[in-house]
């Protein structure tokens, strides 16, 4: 029996992390593509060299990724985001597949939280794609109220993502998250019911 791979995605502020965290709290393995990317950027010398070649020596400060510098570079120029993704995503997918093979082989379902499933064209790597959506104003408020981003940073990141409406046409499951966390968790339970 092969493991069912389910991607959880959604535009910035949609609540995909809250959805993924709930599934994790229910005992399901959840891999986070963003965390894997950060790990690769801090440990993989080949990737570091490619990033420096592409964006300059300021990309790393004291051996660590210069987050602000990279964010300014990639979120202001869409082509730069594409370049960064083309460096990172093959390695991210390789690590996800390796982890599933080695660590999670006996699990019936494994979830992968990843913001840019459609943007980098990796939806075919998964059996199902779950899309979490929310109205623009709600997503904006969530992002700035938690002091995660400024309004400008939110807008820059949102501009670099495919519109929710387009993703809805392609997703296997879509859950609207304009309400309470409890409402979202009920939707996660429904998903688990369907998958099991």
Secondary structure as UniProt FT lines:
FT   STRAND          4..9
FT   TURN            12..13
FT   HELIX           16..25
FT   TURN            26..27
FT   STRAND          29..32
FT   HELIX           33..43
FT   HELIX           45..55
FT   HELIX           57..59
FT   STRAND          60..61
FT   TURN            62..63
FT   STRAND          64..65
FT   HELIX           67..76
FT   HELIX           78..102
FT   TURN            105..106
FT   STRAND          109..113
FT   TURN            115..121
FT   HELIX           123..125
FT   STRAND          128..133
FT   HELIX           136..145
FT   TURN            146..147
FT   HELIX           151..159
FT   HELIX           164..170
FT   STRAND          173..176
FT   HELIX           181..195
//
